[in-house]
Amino acid sequence: MGYRLGVDVGGTFTDLLLLETGSGAFWRHKTPSTPHDSSVGILDGVTAICAAAGIAPAAIDTFLHGTTVATNAVLEGKGARVGLVVTEGYRHIMQIARSFVPGGLAGWIIWPKPQPLAALEHTVTVKGRIGADGAEVRPLDEADVRRQLGVLKAAGVEAITVSLINAYVNGAHEARIGAIAREVLPDVPVSLSHEVLPEMQEYERTLTTVANAAVRPIVGKYVANLRTRLAEAGMAGNLSLLRSDGGLMSAHKAETQPVNILMSGPAGGVTGAIWVGRNAGIRNIMTLDVGGTSTDVALIENLEPRRQRNTEVGHLSVRASALDVKTVGAGGGSIAYVPELTGALRVGPQSAGAVPGPVAYGKGGEAPTVTDANVVLGYLPENLLGGTFRLDREGARRAVQTIADRLGIGLMEAARGIIDIVNENMFGALRMISVQQGYDPRHFALMGFGGAGPLHVNAVARLMGSWPAISPVSPGVLCALGDATTRMRTETARSFSRMAAHTSADDLIAILDEMASQTRAELIADGVPASDVSSLFEVDVRYAGQAFEVPLTITPDDLRRDGIAGILRRFDAEHLRLFTFNMDTPHEIVNLRAVALGQVPDLPAPEIARGDGNPAAALMREHTMWMDGREQTGAIYDRARLRAGDVIAGPAIVCEMDSTTLIETGCVATVDHCGNILIQPA
């Protein structure tokens, strides 16, 4: 009998879910986050959840953690001072960047160009050159290397990046500079571009490695502190962190390559949704992860999440695999306000966060928020977190009344207006990952989770036409569940850059086999049994002359059976789906990737007792709420007492420890065999 603990640290709450791997039994807990030191909130939660399960922390075999520490370091501009070493003649690589400006027409007039993560005064050049074919053109001048590293040492840099021209094909010069750097600056972490991203396009390779170096000291300090705190609490199990692409990586690997956990936080919800969908028999899902500060959305097709080759955090876009998650500033803590200039109601992206939080939390908040509007409308009962957290309804009414007075409308109309606007913001984000990617949202279920997801999922499903709207078991801690139920993953990449017409399947298979051996060895070194490791491969293809590629998943068996022509047929089909056209142009194979995967934990969802369809045993009381422009009488149910097959007609509220599910008028909810609530139009 073993235990896996998933921990997800959000801006407002830290969520924990403890799984007993033999029986599938689980315990859940939410505790307020501690932004000044996340490990404090984590340890509070570990102590509480272990007490609830009746075990000591030492019984936990695996600690699996999704974190936003790297994300926040980038967003807040708190990364380390990076020293950059480049090839002679390329000192301005970070300043030249790419001639791309986000936004619409005339965006170039008002767009402030972000400051490079490695400043020009902290960029030095070294003598020596590797050619495009990997051969040494000029030997490395080691005396010059030591002089330049001395300049960086005098500047007080906190991390070193080495990114030389053509290092992706031969990293010998970078490796030697790295060795010298460890002599000259022994306490400064060194990131080498041929290890972080062995792909062509020197700017993307340099930017990604600089980003890795910028967050490396912060992530290293965080992981070391967390490891120490857990050891002091008696936990000696393995510590793994969630990657941006939804897999797990060892804590040691996360310390050396933290660029792969820049979007660790949102990935947990997607992997949790896959686990729920697998057990519920639902394969096409859009996710709606609503927290206190933001909403994350993603698309899962046939139980496979969409991945992208770039990780985007604020203005930073680095070449690292990530789940295709879009984020909007719409959460339970999003602040409602009426600007003087327009006089029109706005909601977010400013958030009350964990401190002081919504007015209804009674922690000193004064600005009206989405949570306050839900309280006023009656969608949130007074007692949260199993009765341990009581909401201040009168305080919420006073806060929302300020919006009503500003707009000259009634209290309930103002509260409903706040909810309608935040729902539209979520709707816009969901269109980005569905309609704008060539998917019909009517072919997908919509799963709402996070503390506030089930409150909004019914309304947003109406906007999208996506049914059923799903409130999964333990929606408030689904990100932690995702952390606990995913598997180890690592990958490596290599630039190929050949015309498809001049490439054979055997050429690709030979390279992919070599890359597979490398990634398998990494997982085995991290403690994954060799028998549990499997491999898959990706290839980036484009039409010759294009500036972007389309990634495709392949297997050696596919290559042997269908050859290069099979890859090109799949590329044409995907290009047509994404962009509605194909080109009569030769194809180019650009990059190859090998992915090694550990085994998916065999953790089936426990089934609940079957009922007769009548939810009366779970009825807590009747309840009045404002819906469809009028007060309506509904009911409040206790989710813990619902049974499989129970049918609940809206309007109704289902309460549980970590979240609240709203079923709207004109809809009906059914409880499935695992306890998920499936909402459909009546």
C-alpha positions in Angstrom: 0.0 0.0 0.0 1.5 3.3 -1.1 0.4 7.0 -1.2 0.8 9.7 -3.9 0.3 13.3 -2.9 -0.6 15.9 -5.5 -0.1 19.5 -4.5 -1.1 22.5 -6.6 -0.2 26.0 -5.4 -2.5 28.7 -6.7 -2.7 32.4 -6.2 -5.5 32.1 -3.6 -5.5 28.5 -2.3 -3.1 25.6 -2.2 -4.9 22.4 -3.2 -3.8 18.9 -2.0 -5.1 15.5 -3.0 -3.8 12.3 -1.3 -4.3 9.0 -3.2 -3.9 5.5 -1.8 -2.7 3.6 -4.8 -4.0 0.2 -3.8 -7.7 1.0 -3.3 -8.0 4.4 -5.1 -9.3 6.0 -1.9 -8.5 9.7 -1.7 -8.5 12.6 0.7 -8.6 16.3 -0.3 -7.7 19.6 1.4 -7.6 23.3 0.6 -5.5 25.7 2.6 -4.8 29.5 1.9 -1.7 30.0 -0.1 1.2 31.9 1.5 2.7 34.0 -1.3 5.7 35.1 0.8 6.8 31.5 1.1 4.7 28.8 -0.7 6.3 26.0 1.4 4.5 27.3 4.5 1.1 26.7 3.0 2.2 23.4 1.5 3.4 22.1 4.9 0.2 23.3 6.6 -1.7 21.3 4.0 0.5 18.2 4.2 0.0 18.1 8.0 -3.8 18.5 7.7 -4.3 15.9 5.0 -2.1 13.3 6.6 -4.0 13.8 9.8 -7.3 13.3 7.9 -6.0 10.1 6.3 -4.5 8.8 9.6 -1.0 8.4 8.2 2.4 10.0 8.9 4.1 12.1 6.1 6.7 9.3 6.0 4.1 7.1 4.4 4.0 9.2 1.3 6.0 7.6 -1.5 5.7 10.3 -4.1 5.2 14.0 -3.8 3.9 15.5 -7.1 3.8 19.3 -7.4 2.5 21.9 -9.9 4.0 25.3 -9.2 3.9 28.8 -10.6 7.2 29.9 -9.1 9.0 30.1 -12.5 5.9 31.7 -14.1 5.7 34.4 -11.4 9.5 35.1 -11.6 9.1 36.0 -15.3 5.8 37.9 -15.0 7.1 40.0 -12.1 10.5 40.6 -13.7 12.3 39.0 -10.7 14.6 36.6 -12.7 18.3 36.4 -11.9 20.8 38.8 -13.5 22.0 36.7 -16.5 25.4 36.9 -18.1 25.4 35.8 -21.8 28.3 34.4 -23.7 28.0 34.4 -27.5 30.1 34.0 -30.6 32.2 36.9 -31.7 30.1 39.2 -33.9 26.8 38.2 -32.4 26.7 40.4 -29.2 23.3 42.0 -30.1 21.4 38.8 -30.7 19.0 39.5 -27.9 18.4 43.1 -28.9 17.8 42.4 -32.6 15.3 39.6 -31.6 12.5 39.0 -34.2 10.7 41.6 -36.2 7.3 40.6 -34.7 5.0 43.0 -32.9 1.8 41.7 -31.2 -1.5 43.4 -31.6 -3.5 44.9 -34.4 -2.8 47.7 -36.9 -0.5 50.4 -35.6 0.5 48.1 -32.8 4.1 49.1 -33.5 3.3 52.7 -32.5 2.2 51.9 -29.0 3.9 48.6 -28.2 6.7 49.0 -25.6 9.4 46.5 -26.6 10.2 44.3 -23.6 13.6 44.5 -22.0 15.8 41.4 -22.9 16.3 38.9 -20.1 20.1 39.3 -20.7 21.2 42.9 -20.8 23.7 44.1 -23.4 26.1 45.2 -20.7 26.1 41.6 -19.5 26.7 40.1 -22.9 30.2 39.1 -23.9 31.7 37.5 -27.0 34.4 34.9 -27.4 36.7 33.9 -30.2 36.1 30.5 -31.9 33.7 29.2 -34.4 31.8 26.0 -35.3 30.5 25.7 -38.9 27.0 24.8 -40.0 28.2 21.3 -40.7 29.5 20.9 -37.1 33.2 21.2 -38.1 35.5 23.5 -36.2 36.3 26.6 -38.3 38.3 28.4 -35.6 39.5 26.9 -32.3 38.2 28.3 -29.1 40.5 30.9 -27.5 40.4 29.7 -23.9 42.4 32.7 -22.6 39.8 35.0 -24.2 37.0 32.9 -22.5 38.6 33.4 -19.1 38.9 37.2 -19.7 35.3 37.5 -20.7 34.0 35.4 -17.8 36.0 37.7 -15.5 34.1 40.6 -16.9 30.8 38.9 -16.1 32.1 38.0 -12.6 32.9 41.6 -11.9 29.4 42.6 -13.0 27.9 40.3 -10.4 25.9 38.1 -12.7 23.8 35.4 -10.9 23.5 32.9 -13.8 25.5 32.2 -17.0 24.1 31.3 -20.4 26.4 30.0 -23.2 24.8 30.1 -26.7 27.2 29.9 -29.7 26.4 29.8 -33.3 25.8 26.3 -34.7 26.1 24.8 -31.2 23.0 22.7 -31.9 25.0 20.5 -34.3 28.2 20.5 -32.2 28.3 21.6 -28.6 32.0 21.0 -27.9 32.9 24.7 -27.6 29.9 25.4 -25.3 30.8 22.4 -23.1 34.3 23.7 -22.7 33.2 27.2 -21.9 30.8 25.7 -19.3 33.6 23.9 -17.7 35.7 27.0 -17.5 32.8 29.0 -16.1 32.4 26.5 -13.3 36.0 27.2 -12.4 35.8 31.0 -12.7 32.3 31.3 -11.1 31.9 28.1 -9.1 28.7 29.2 -7.3 26.9 30.5 -10.4 24.6 28.0 -12.4 25.5 27.6 -16.1 23.0 26.8 -18.9 24.3 25.6 -22.3 22.1 26.1 -25.3 22.9 22.7 -26.9 21.7 21.0 -23.8 18.6 23.1 -23.2 17.4 23.4 -26.9 19.6 21.6 -29.6 17.7 23.2 -32.5 18.6 25.7 -35.2 17.4 29.4 -35.2 19.9 31.0 -32.9 17.6 33.6 -31.5 15.0 31.2 -30.2 17.8 28.9 -28.9 19.5 31.8 -27.1 16.2 33.2 -25.7 15.1 29.9 -24.4 18.5 29.2 -22.7 18.6 32.7 -21.2 15.1 32.2 -19.8 16.2 28.9 -18.3 19.2 30.7 -16.7 17.0 33.6 -15.4 14.7 31.4 -13.4 17.2 28.7 -12.5 18.5 30.3 -9.2 14.9 31.0 -8.1 13.6 27.6 -8.9 16.7 25.9 -7.4 16.2 27.8 -4.1 12.5 27.0 -4.1 13.0 23.3 -4.7 15.8 23.1 -2.1 13.7 24.9 0.5 10.7 22.7 -0.2 12.8 19.5 -0.1 14.3 20.6 3.3 10.8 21.5 4.8 9.4 18.2 3.7 12.3 16.3 5.1 11.9 18.1 8.4 8.2 17.0 8.4 9.4 13.4 8.0 8.6 12.9 4.3 11.3 11.0 2.4 9.4 10.1 -0.8 10.4 11.2 -4.3 9.7 14.8 -5.3 8.6 15.5 -8.8 7.4 18.6 -10.5 4.8 19.0 -13.3 6.2 20.0 -16.7 4.5 22.6 -18.9 3.6 19.7 -21.3 1.7 17.8 -18.7 4.3 15.2 -17.8 6.4 14.9 -14.6 10.1 15.6 -14.2 12.4 14.9 -11.2 13.1 17.8 -8.9 16.8 17.6 -9.9 15.9 18.0 -13.6 13.6 20.9 -12.7 16.5 22.6 -11.0 18.7 22.4 -14.0 16.1 23.0 -16.8 13.3 25.1 -15.2 12.3 26.5 -18.6 10.2 23.3 -18.9 8.1 24.2 -15.9 7.2 27.8 -16.9 3.5 26.7 -17.3 3.5 23.9 -14.7 0.5 25.4 -12.8 -2.2 25.2 -15.5 -1.0 21.8 -16.8 -2.3 20.0 -13.7 -5.9 20.8 -14.5 -5.6 19.4 -18.0 -4.0 16.1 -16.8 -6.7 15.8 -14.1 -9.4 16.3 -16.7 -7.9 13.5 -18.8 -8.1 11.2 -15.8 -11.7 12.1 -15.2 -12.6 11.8 -18.8 -11.0 8.4 -19.1 -13.0 7.0 -16.1 -16.2 8.7 -17.2 -16.0 7.6 -20.8 -15.9 11.1 -22.2 -13.0 11.6 -24.7 -13.5 15.1 -26.2 -13.3 17.8 -23.5 -12.7 21.5 -23.2 -11.5 22.5 -19.8 -12.6 25.6 -17.8 -10.2 26.0 -14.8 -11.5 29.0 -12.8 -9.4 30.1 -9.9 -9.2 33.2 -7.8 -7.2 35.2 -10.2 -7.5 33.8 -13.7 -9.2 31.2 -15.9 -7.2 28.6 -17.9 -8.8 26.8 -20.8 -7.5 23.9 -23.0 -8.8 21.4 -25.5 -8.5 17.6 -25.2 -9.3 15.5 -28.3 -9.7 11.7 -27.9 -8.1 12.0 -24.5 -5.0 13.7 -25.9 -4.4 17.4 -25.0 -3.2 19.8 -27.7 0.4 20.7 -27.3 2.4 23.5 -28.7 6.1 24.1 -29.4 6.2 27.4 -27.6 5.6 28.3 -24.0 4.3 31.8 -23.6 4.4 33.8 -20.3 3.5 37.4 -20.6 5.6 38.9 -23.5 8.1 36.0 -23.2 7.8 33.2 -25.8 10.3 30.4 -25.5 10.8 27.2 -27.5 9.7 24.6 -25.0 6.9 22.2 -25.3 3.7 23.1 -23.4 0.0 22.2 -23.3 -2.0 24.6 -25.4 -3.5 26.5 -22.5 -5.0 30.0 -22.8 -5.4 32.3 -19.8 -7.6 35.2 -19.2 -7.8 37.5 -16.1 -11.2 36.2 -15.0 -11.5 34.5 -11.7 -13.5 34.5 -8.4 -11.3 37.4 -7.2 -11.6 39.5 -10.4 -12.6 43.1 -9.4 -15.6 44.8 -11.0 -15.4 48.5 -11.6 -16.9 51.3 -13.8 -14.2 53.5 -15.4 -14.9 57.3 -15.3 -14.1 57.6 -19.0 -16.6 55.1 -20.4 -19.1 54.5 -17.6 -19.4 50.9 -18.7 -19.0 47.9 -16.4 -15.7 46.1 -16.5 -14.5 42.9 -14.7 -10.9 42.1 -14.3 -8.1 41.5 -15.0 -7.2 43.1 -11.6 -7.8 40.6 -8.8 -8.3 40.8 -5.1 -6.2 37.6 -4.9 -5.7 35.8 -1.6 -5.0 38.9 0.4 -7.3 40.8 1.0 -9.6 38.7 -1.2 -13.3 39.3 -2.0 -15.3 41.3 0.5 -17.4 38.2 1.3 -14.3 36.5 2.7 -14.2 39.0 5.6 -10.4 39.6 5.3 -10.4 43.3 4.7 -11.3 43.4 1.0 -13.3 46.4 -0.1 -13.6 46.1 -3.9 -16.5 44.1 -5.4 -15.5 40.9 -7.1 -17.0 38.0 -9.0 -17.3 36.0 -5.8 -19.2 38.8 -4.2 -21.6 38.9 -7.1 -22.2 35.1 -6.8 -22.9 35.5 -3.1 -25.4 38.4 -3.8 -27.3 36.3 -6.4 -27.5 33.4 -4.0 -25.3 31.1 -6.1 -22.8 30.7 -3.3 -24.3 29.7 0.1 -22.9 31.3 3.2 -20.8 28.2 4.3 -17.8 27.1 2.3 -15.1 24.4 2.8 -17.4 22.1 4.6 -18.7 24.8 6.9 -15.2 26.0 8.1 -15.4 29.2 6.0 -18.4 31.5 6.5 -19.1 34.2 3.9 -20.1 37.8 4.7 -23.3 38.2 2.6 -24.1 41.7 3.8 -20.6 42.8 3.1 -20.9 41.5 -0.4 -24.2 43.3 -0.9 -22.7 46.6 0.2 -19.7 46.1 -2.2 -21.9 45.3 -5.3 -24.3 48.1 -4.4 -21.5 50.5 -5.2 -21.5 49.2 -8.8 -25.3 49.4 -8.9 -25.3 53.0 -7.8 -22.6 53.9 -10.3 -24.7 52.4 -13.2 -28.0 53.5 -11.8 -29.5 50.0 -11.8 -30.7 47.5 -9.1 -28.5 45.4 -7.0 -29.4 42.1 -8.5 -29.0 43.5 -12.1 -25.6 44.8 -11.2 -24.5 41.4 -9.7 -25.9 39.5 -12.7 -24.1 41.9 -15.0 -20.8 41.1 -13.3 -21.4 37.4 -13.8 -22.4 37.8 -17.5 -19.3 39.8 -18.3 -16.9 37.3 -16.7 -18.7 34.5 -18.4 -18.2 36.3 -21.8 -14.5 36.6 -21.0 -14.3 32.9 -20.4 -16.3 32.3 -23.6 -13.8 34.3 -25.6 -10.9 32.3 -24.2 -12.6 29.0 -25.1 -13.2 30.2 -28.7 -9.4 30.8 -29.0 -8.7 27.1 -28.3 -11.6 25.7 -30.3 -13.1 27.7 -33.2 -9.9 29.6 -34.0 -8.0 26.3 -34.1 -10.6 24.7 -36.4 -12.6 22.7 -33.9 -16.4 22.8 -33.5 -17.1 23.4 -29.7 -20.4 21.5 -30.1 -18.4 18.3 -30.4 -16.9 18.7 -27.0 -18.0 18.5 -23.4 -17.1 21.4 -21.1 -15.5 20.5 -17.8 -15.5 23.2 -15.1 -13.1 22.9 -12.1 -11.0 25.0 -9.8 -12.7 26.7 -6.9 -15.2 28.6 -9.2 -15.3 26.5 -12.4 -18.5 24.6 -11.5 -20.2 27.9 -10.6 -19.8 29.1 -14.2 -19.6 25.9 -16.3 -23.4 25.7 -17.0 -23.7 29.3 -18.2 -20.6 29.1 -20.4 -21.7 25.7 -21.8 -24.9 27.5 -23.0 -22.7 30.1 -24.8 -20.5 27.5 -26.4 -23.2 24.9 -27.2 -20.9 22.4 -25.5 -22.7 19.6 -23.6 -22.6 18.0 -21.2 -21.3 20.6 -18.8 -19.3 18.6 -16.3 -18.6 19.2 -12.6 -16.0 16.4 -11.8 -15.5 14.8 -8.4 -13.4 17.1 -6.2 -13.4 20.0 -8.8 -11.7 22.4 -6.5 -8.6 20.2 -6.2 -8.6 18.7 -9.7 -5.2 20.3 -10.5 -3.7 18.5 -7.6 -5.5 15.3 -8.8 -3.8 15.8 -12.2 -0.4 16.2 -10.5 -1.0 12.9 -8.7 -2.3 10.9 -11.7 0.1 11.8 -14.5 3.4 10.2 -15.5 7.1 11.0 -15.9 8.0 12.5 -19.3 11.2 13.9 -20.9 12.1 14.8 -24.5 15.0 15.9 -26.7 15.0 17.6 -30.0 17.3 17.8 -33.0 17.2 19.9 -36.1 17.0 17.9 -39.4 16.3 20.6 -42.0 16.1 18.5 -45.2 13.7 18.4 -48.1 11.3 15.5 -47.8 12.0 14.4 -51.4 15.6 13.8 -50.5 14.9 11.9 -47.2 14.2 8.2 -46.7 12.3 6.6 -43.8 15.5 4.8 -42.8 17.3 8.2 -42.4 14.7 9.3 -39.9 14.4 5.9 -38.0 18.2 5.8 -37.4 18.2 9.3 -35.8 14.9 8.7 -33.8 16.3 5.4 -32.4 19.4 7.2 -31.2 17.3 10.0 -29.6 15.0 7.4 -28.0 18.0 5.7 -26.3 19.0 9.1 -24.8 15.6 9.9 -23.4 15.0 6.4 -22.1 18.3 6.6 -20.2 17.2 9.9 -18.6 14.0 8.5 -17.2 15.8 5.3 -16.0 18.3 7.6 -14.2 15.3 9.3 -12.5 14.2 6.0 -11.1 11.6 4.8 -13.7 11.9 1.1 -14.3 13.2 0.3 -17.8 10.1 -1.9 -18.4 7.8 1.0 -17.8 9.4 3.4 -20.3 7.8 3.9 -23.7 8.8 6.2 -26.5 6.9 8.4 -29.1 8.3 10.7 -31.7 7.4 14.0 -33.3 8.4 15.6 -36.5 8.0 19.2 -37.6 7.0 19.7 -41.2 6.4 22.8 -43.3 6.1 23.8 -46.9 9.5 25.0 -48.3 9.7 28.8 -47.7 7.3 28.9 -44.7 8.5 30.4 -41.5 6.5 28.1 -39.2 6.1 24.3 -38.8 3.3 21.9 -38.0 4.2 19.2 -35.5 3.1 15.6 -36.1 3.3 12.6 -33.8 4.8 9.5 -35.6 6.0 6.0 -34.7 8.8 4.0 -36.4 6.1 1.5 -37.4 4.2 4.3 -39.2 7.4 5.2 -41.0 8.1 1.6 -42.0 4.6 1.1 -43.2 3.7 4.4 -44.9 7.2 5.9 -45.5 7.8 9.7 -45.9 4.7 9.9 -48.1 2.5 9.0 -45.1 3.9 11.9 -43.1 3.3 14.3 -45.9 -0.3 13.2 -46.3 -0.9 13.8 -42.6 0.8 17.2 -42.8 -1.4 18.2 -45.7 -4.6 17.1 -43.8 -3.5 19.0 -40.7 -2.5 22.1 -42.6 -5.9 22.1 -44.4 -7.7 21.8 -41.0 -5.7 24.6 -39.4 -5.6 27.1 -42.3 -8.2 25.8 -44.8 -5.8 25.5 -47.7 -2.8 23.5 -49.0 0.1 24.6 -51.2 1.6 23.0 -54.3 5.1 23.4 -52.8 7.7 20.8 -51.8 7.8 19.8 -48.2 10.6 20.3 -45.7 11.3 18.2 -42.6 12.6 20.7 -40.0 13.0 19.2 -36.5 12.8 15.8 -34.9 11.8 15.0 -31.3 11.9 11.9 -29.1 9.7 11.7 -26.1 10.1 9.1 -23.3 7.2 8.4 -21.1 6.8 6.5 -17.8 3.8 4.3 -17.1 0.4 5.9 -16.4 -0.5 5.2 -12.7 -3.2 2.6 -12.6 -5.6 4.6 -10.4 -9.2 3.9 -11.4 -11.9 6.2 -10.0 -13.9 4.5 -7.2 -17.5 4.1 -8.1 -20.3 5.5 -5.8 -23.4 3.7 -4.6 -26.3 3.6 -7.1 -29.5 5.4 -6.2 -33.1 5.3 -7.6 -32.8 8.7 -9.4 -34.3 10.7 -6.6 -31.8 13.0 -4.9 -34.0 13.7 -1.9 -31.6 12.0 0.5 -29.0 14.7 -0.4 -31.4 17.6 0.0 -30.2 20.2 2.5 -32.8 22.9 2.2 -34.7 25.1 -0.2 -33.0 28.2 -1.3 -33.8 31.4 -3.2 -31.6 32.7 -6.0 -31.8 35.3 -8.7 -31.8 33.8 -12.2 -33.3 34.8 -15.6 -34.2 38.3 -14.3 -36.2 37.2 -11.3 -36.1 35.5 -7.9 -36.6 31.7 -8.1 -36.9 29.0 -5.5 -34.4 26.2 -5.9 -32.6 23.7 -3.6 -29.2 23.1 -2.1 -27.8 19.5 -2.2 -25.0 17.9 -0.3 -22.7 16.3 -3.0 -21.4 13.7 -0.5 -24.9 12.2 -0.2 -25.7 12.0 -3.9 -25.9 8.6 -5.6 -25.2 7.4 -9.1 -28.2 8.0 -11.3 -29.6 10.8 -9.2 -31.3 13.5 -11.3 -31.4 17.2 -10.2 -33.5 19.8 -12.0 -32.4 23.4 -12.0 -32.2 25.8 -10.5 -30.1 24.1 -7.9 -26.9 24.3 -6.0 -24.6 21.3 -5.1 -22.2 22.0 -2.2 -19.1 20.2 -1.3 -15.9 20.8 0.6 -13.9 22.4 -2.2 -16.3 23.9 -4.7 -20.0 24.7 -5.5 -21.8 23.6 -8.6 -24.6 25.7 -10.1 -27.4 24.1 -12.2 -29.4 26.8 -14.0 -33.1 27.0 -14.8 -33.9 24.9 -17.8 -31.1 22.4 -17.3 -31.0 19.0 -15.6 -28.0 17.3 -14.0 -27.4 13.6 -13.7 -24.8 11.9 -11.4 -22.7 9.3 -13.2 -21.2 6.1 -11.7 -18.0 7.9 -10.6 -19.9 10.8 -9.0 -19.4 13.4 -11.8 -22.3 15.8 -12.3 -23.3 15.9 -16.0 -25.5 18.9 -16.8 -27.7 19.0 -20.0 -30.4 21.2 -21.3 -33.7 19.9 -19.9 
